[in-house]
Amino acid sequence: MKRVLSLVLGVSTLLAQYFPPPDSKGGWRTHSDPSKTGVDMAKLDAAFAYTQQTTPHGGLLVVKNGYLVYEKYFGRGHREALPELASCGKAFTTVALGMLMKQKPGLFPEGLDTRIFNAKFLPAEYFPQEDKRKEAITLGQVLSMSAGMKGTNPVYVKGQRQTWESPTEDNGPYSTTDAFAMKQPLWCAPGDCYSYSTASSHIPAILVRTQSGMEMEDYMRKNLTAPLGFGTWGYAMYRPKLKGGIDTNGRMLHTPGGGSIAVRSTDMLRFGYLMLHAGRWGKKQILDAEFAKMCGRSVKYNPHFTHSFNFNVNDDGHLSGVPKDAYWKGGAGGYAIYVVPSLDLVIWKLGGNTSQYDTALTRLPVSYKPDASRDDWKPAGNIGDATGKTLQMVVAALGQ
């Protein structure tokens, strides 16, 4: 009887949990009385004012206990804006790969320890590789950027920060063609160091494409964004300056795993809310719960730096005033999606420079008139770690 009652209570709790409908059907719930949010709105206003000092365009959105308690924009920032979100796209690549692992467990007999740098998982035309060390690269190492692939400074070896000579030029979509990623040299043996490598995060996108039989964007539309109720979204696929990897219209041939996704702000909150609920959306477990939880903590595949599966983590407490279970993914231009499970909190810091709002990158329809008043705005000085400070200020507004 106790077991039956426990099961009934468990199902009731599951059904009672809130998940927002698409914006076209009402979107996020809000408090009718702002005083009941339990949030210091003056402090959130201060956090918003601070974000205005960090980027030309942007916004700040906060979901607490399933309620959208704060949403403000500036410059070209807008709920319907679809700027290029740079490296925030890496977090989506991680989730796409995690969904594939859940759907096809037999494909990865050793899970995240599976060695994937071979013709079984990746295009045969890139094998054999000159550097035989690549044969030891595991899925977990690629996701946590400890595979030894050449990236940007600084690098970390056994927890120690170093600056190595001749780093690669890690410049977003221009380093996420198949050839660039597959031929990227190693700076160290797989597992021996950490280096932020956009090329490394393109490898899972190639793997998703080869093993699912569809582009990663199409795979995500079917398995991720449709179930979560996303509105218009896409990728900044049109890159005519790219040398190779584009068609005659200047469109990239394949979904870039290293970044360049374009998603509406309230849908970025949906993505963060999925992670907050350990990969579950409503009754459906979209992402394996343990995999989702690993994204928010340090992993054995990267013992060098607080970077899990394309997320920065705080389990060592290096970001003061913030719970240790907080994690986030940022992108060039001042973007960041934050998840703090212990506070039932998701934050989206919209940012971006003017070029990232250029609709020629995505060719997606924009249904609002952009405010161009800050197009030539420049920061007054060195703002430091805006990603970390924004999180600290929002957490402080919760009285934590």
C-alpha positions in Angstrom: 0.0 0.0 0.0 2.8 2.4 0.9 4.5 1.7 -2.4 1.3 2.4 -4.3 0.8 5.6 -2.4 4.4 6.7 -3.1 3.9 6.1 -6.8 0.7 8.0 -6.8 2.3 10.9 -5.0 5.2 10.8 -7.4 3.0 10.9 -10.4 0.9 13.7 -8.9 4.1 15.8 -8.2 5.3 15.2 -11.7 2.0 16.4 -13.2 1.8 19.3 -10.9 5.2 20.7 -12.0 5.0 23.6 -14.4 6.3 23.8 -17.9 5.5 26.8 -20.0 3.5 26.5 -23.2 4.8 28.1 -26.4 4.6 31.9 -26.5 2.0 31.6 -29.2 -0.2 29.9 -26.6 0.4 32.2 -23.7 4.0 31.6 -22.9 5.6 31.9 -19.5 3.5 32.5 -16.4 4.0 35.7 -14.5 2.9 37.0 -11.1 -0.1 39.3 -11.2 1.3 41.0 -8.1 5.1 41.7 -8.5 5.4 42.0 -4.7 4.8 38.3 -4.4 7.8 37.3 -6.4 10.1 37.3 -3.4 12.6 39.1 -5.5 14.1 42.5 -4.8 13.1 44.3 -8.1 15.3 47.3 -7.3 18.3 45.0 -7.3 17.2 43.4 -10.5 16.9 46.8 -12.0 20.5 47.5 -10.9 21.6 44.3 -12.6 19.8 45.3 -15.7 21.5 48.7 -15.6 24.8 47.0 -15.2 24.2 44.9 -18.3 23.6 48.1 -20.3 27.2 49.1 -19.5 28.5 45.8 -21.0 27.1 45.5 -24.5 25.5 47.7 -27.2 22.3 45.7 -27.2 20.8 43.2 -24.9 18.4 42.4 -22.1 17.9 40.5 -18.8 15.3 37.8 -18.2 14.9 35.9 -15.0 12.7 32.8 -14.3 12.3 31.9 -10.6 10.2 29.0 -9.4 8.8 28.7 -12.9 7.6 32.3 -13.1 9.0 34.9 -15.5 9.7 37.6 -12.9 11.9 39.9 -14.9 12.2 40.8 -18.6 13.7 44.0 -19.9 15.6 44.9 -23.1 17.8 47.7 -24.6 19.1 48.7 -28.0 18.3 46.1 -30.6 17.4 43.6 -27.8 13.8 42.4 -28.0 11.8 39.3 -27.2 11.5 38.6 -31.0 15.2 39.4 -31.7 17.2 36.6 -33.4 20.8 37.6 -33.1 23.7 35.3 -33.7 24.5 33.9 -30.2 28.0 32.8 -30.8 29.3 30.1 -28.5 26.0 29.7 -26.7 25.3 27.3 -29.6 27.9 24.9 -28.1 25.4 24.1 -25.3 22.8 23.1 -27.8 25.4 20.8 -29.5 26.0 19.1 -26.2 22.3 18.5 -25.7 21.9 17.2 -29.3 24.7 14.7 -28.7 23.2 13.7 -25.3 19.8 13.1 -27.0 21.5 10.9 -29.6 23.2 8.9 -26.9 19.8 8.4 -25.1 18.1 7.3 -28.4 20.9 5.0 -29.6 22.6 3.6 -26.5 23.9 0.7 -28.5 25.9 3.0 -30.7 28.0 4.0 -27.7 28.8 0.8 -25.8 31.2 2.5 -23.4 29.1 5.7 -23.0 31.2 8.8 -22.7 34.3 6.7 -22.7 33.7 5.6 -26.2 36.5 6.4 -28.6 35.0 8.3 -31.4 37.8 9.5 -33.6 37.5 6.9 -36.3 35.5 6.1 -39.4 32.7 4.4 -37.5 31.6 7.7 -36.1 33.1 10.4 -38.4 33.5 10.9 -42.1 35.8 8.2 -43.6 37.6 10.7 -45.9 39.4 12.1 -42.9 41.0 8.8 -42.0 43.6 7.7 -41.3 44.9 10.6 -39.3 48.6 11.5 -39.2 48.5 11.9 -35.4 47.8 8.4 -34.0 47.1 9.9 -30.6 43.7 11.0 -31.9 42.6 7.4 -31.8 42.4 7.7 -28.0 40.0 10.7 -28.0 36.8 9.9 -26.2 33.3 11.4 -26.4 33.6 12.9 -22.9 36.9 14.6 -23.8 35.6 16.2 -27.0 32.6 17.5 -25.1 34.7 19.0 -22.2 37.5 20.3 -24.6 40.2 18.1 -23.0 40.8 16.1 -26.2 44.0 18.0 -26.8 42.8 19.8 -29.9 44.5 23.1 -30.5 42.5 26.0 -29.1 42.9 29.5 -27.6 44.9 30.7 -24.7 44.8 30.3 -21.8 45.2 26.5 -21.4 45.2 24.5 -18.3 47.4 21.5 -17.5 46.7 19.7 -14.2 44.9 22.7 -13.0 47.7 25.1 -13.8 47.1 28.0 -16.1 49.6 28.4 -18.9 50.0 30.4 -22.1 51.3 28.5 -25.0 52.9 29.8 -28.1 51.1 30.0 -31.4 47.5 29.4 -30.3 44.9 28.7 -33.1 42.7 31.5 -34.3 39.4 30.4 -32.8 37.0 32.7 -34.6 33.5 31.2 -34.4 32.0 29.8 -37.5 35.2 30.1 -39.4 36.7 27.3 -37.3 33.7 25.0 -37.6 34.0 23.6 -41.0 34.4 19.8 -41.1 37.9 20.0 -42.5 39.1 22.5 -40.0 37.8 20.5 -37.1 38.8 17.1 -38.3 42.4 18.2 -39.2 42.9 20.3 -36.1 46.3 19.4 -34.5 46.7 18.3 -31.0 48.6 20.4 -28.5 48.8 17.5 -26.0 47.8 13.9 -25.6 44.0 13.4 -25.2 43.0 14.0 -21.6 46.2 15.7 -20.6 45.1 19.4 -20.9 42.2 21.8 -21.4 42.1 24.4 -24.2 38.9 26.2 -25.4 38.6 24.9 -28.9 35.6 25.7 -31.1 36.8 23.1 -33.5 36.5 20.5 -30.8 32.8 21.3 -30.2 32.1 20.9 -34.0 33.1 17.2 -33.8 29.8 16.2 -31.9 27.8 18.0 -34.6 29.5 16.0 -37.3 28.8 12.8 -35.2 25.1 13.7 -34.8 24.8 14.3 -38.5 26.5 11.0 -39.6 24.7 8.8 -37.0 21.2 10.4 -37.2 21.2 10.8 -41.0 20.2 14.5 -40.8 21.7 17.8 -40.1 22.0 18.6 -36.4 19.6 21.6 -36.8 17.0 19.3 -38.3 17.6 16.7 -35.6 17.1 19.4 -32.9 14.0 20.7 -34.5 12.4 17.3 -34.3 13.7 16.2 -30.9 14.3 19.4 -28.9 12.8 22.6 -30.0 9.5 21.3 -31.2 8.8 19.5 -27.8 9.9 22.6 -25.9 7.6 24.9 -28.0 10.2 27.2 -29.5 9.1 29.9 -31.9 11.2 31.0 -34.9 14.8 30.0 -34.6 17.8 28.9 -36.7 21.5 29.4 -37.3 23.6 32.2 -38.7 24.3 30.0 -41.7 25.2 32.6 -44.3 28.9 33.2 -44.3 30.1 34.3 -47.7 33.6 35.1 -46.4 34.1 31.6 -45.2 36.8 29.8 -47.2 35.3 26.4 -47.9 32.3 24.7 -46.4 29.7 26.9 -48.1 27.5 26.6 -51.1 27.1 29.0 -54.0 24.8 31.2 -51.9 27.3 31.6 -49.2 25.4 29.3 -46.9 27.3 26.9 -44.7 27.0 23.3 -45.8 26.5 21.9 -42.3 25.1 23.0 -38.9 28.1 24.5 -37.0 28.5 22.7 -33.7 30.8 25.5 -32.4 28.2 28.2 -32.2 26.1 30.7 -34.3 22.6 29.6 -33.1 19.9 32.2 -33.2 17.1 31.8 -30.6 14.5 34.1 -29.1 15.1 35.2 -25.5 12.1 33.4 -23.9 13.1 30.3 -25.8 16.6 30.4 -24.4 14.8 30.4 -21.0 13.1 27.2 -22.1 16.4 25.6 -22.9 17.7 26.6 -19.5 14.5 25.3 -17.9 15.0 21.9 -19.5 18.5 21.7 -18.0 17.1 22.9 -14.6 14.8 19.9 -14.7 17.6 17.5 -15.5 16.6 17.0 -19.1 12.8 16.5 -18.6 10.1 18.5 -20.2 6.6 17.7 -18.9 6.2 13.9 -19.0 9.0 13.4 -21.5 12.6 12.7 -20.5 14.3 14.4 -23.5 17.8 14.1 -22.2 19.2 11.5 -19.9 18.9 12.9 -16.4 22.5 11.9 -15.3 23.9 13.4 -18.5 22.1 16.6 -17.9 23.3 16.8 -14.3 26.9 16.2 -15.4 26.7 19.4 -17.5 26.4 21.3 -14.2 29.4 19.9 -12.4 33.1 19.1 -13.0 33.6 15.9 -14.8 36.4 13.3 -14.8 37.1 14.0 -18.5 38.4 17.5 -17.7 40.2 17.5 -14.3 42.1 20.7 -15.4 39.5 23.4 -15.4 35.9 24.1 -14.3 34.5 23.4 -17.7 32.1 20.4 -18.1 30.3 19.5 -21.3 30.4 23.0 -22.9 29.3 24.7 -19.7 31.3 26.5 -17.0 30.6 25.2 -13.5 31.0 26.7 -10.0 31.4 23.6 -7.9 34.7 24.8 -6.6 33.1 28.0 -5.5 35.3 30.3 -7.5 32.4 32.7 -8.2 31.7 34.1 -4.8 28.2 34.7 -3.6 26.8 32.2 -6.0 25.6 28.6 -5.2 28.1 25.9 -6.1 25.6 24.1 -8.3 25.3 27.1 -10.6 26.5 26.6 -14.2 26.3 28.7 -17.4 27.3 29.0 -21.0 28.4 32.3 -22.5 29.0 33.5 -26.0 31.1 36.3 -27.6 29.1 39.5 -27.6 28.1 39.2 -23.9 25.4 36.5 -24.0 25.0 34.0 -21.2 22.4 31.4 -20.1 22.6 30.5 -16.4 21.1 27.6 -14.5 21.0 27.4 -10.7 19.1 24.3 -9.5 19.3 25.0 -5.8 17.5 28.3 -6.4 15.1 27.0 -9.0 16.5 29.8 -11.2 17.2 30.3 -14.9 18.7 33.6 -16.2 19.2 34.8 -19.8 21.6 37.7 -20.4 21.0 38.9 -23.9 23.9 40.8 -25.4 25.4 41.3 -28.8 27.2 43.7 -31.0 25.4 45.4 -33.9 26.8 43.0 -36.5 25.4 40.0 -34.6 21.9 41.4 -35.2 22.4 41.5 -39.0 19.5 39.5 -40.4 21.7 38.7 -43.5 23.4 36.1 -41.2 20.2 34.1 -40.6 17.7 35.3 -43.2 15.1 34.7 -40.5 12.1 37.0 -40.4 12.2 39.6 -37.6 8.7 40.9 -36.5 9.8 44.1 -34.7 11.4 47.4 -35.6 14.9 47.4 -34.1 16.1 50.3 -32.0 19.3 51.4 -33.6 20.1 54.1 -31.1 23.0 52.2 -29.6 24.5 50.8 -32.8 27.7 52.8 -32.3 27.8 52.5 -28.5 31.2 51.7 -26.9 31.9 50.6 -23.3 33.3 53.3 -21.1 36.2 51.1 -19.9 37.2 47.7 -18.9 34.1 46.0 -17.4 35.9 42.8 -16.3 33.9 39.6 -15.9 30.4 40.7 -16.9 29.2 37.1 -17.2 30.1 36.4 -13.6 29.1 39.7 -12.1 25.6 39.6 -13.7 25.0 36.3 -12.1 26.2 37.5 -8.7 23.9 40.6 -8.9 20.8 38.5 -9.8 21.5 36.0 -7.1 21.9 38.9 -4.6 18.4 40.2 -5.7 17.0 36.9 -4.4 18.3 37.6 -1.0 20.6 34.6 -1.1 
